[in-house]
């Protein structure tokens, strides 16, 4: 508990006592009063977002079930061949753009 109090004291020094600009006292009171309403508003928005995400997830689950049923009906050896071809194309594209994301040898020599 002593370590936590020491940490709190240090943070109070850094973020309250030694800052170059402090919020005026009436601004602090207004902010403290508004935070309750902001928390309520953002809480409702988060609840609404979670509900929307849940609905989208159920919609996506229905499509995944449909794709799985098609795969079960028409799958087989062709799946492995398609995966190998897709992997080869992916690796080809990755190595084509690889130079755009790496430092040149001349730049590495300077570092």
Buried (B, 14 or more C-beta within 10 A) or exposed (E): EEEEEEEEEEEEEEEEEEEEEEEEEEEEEEEEEEEEEEEEEEEEEEEEEEEEEEEEEEEEEEEEEEEEEEEEEEEEEEEEEEEEEEEEEEEEEEEEEEEEEEEEEEEEEEE
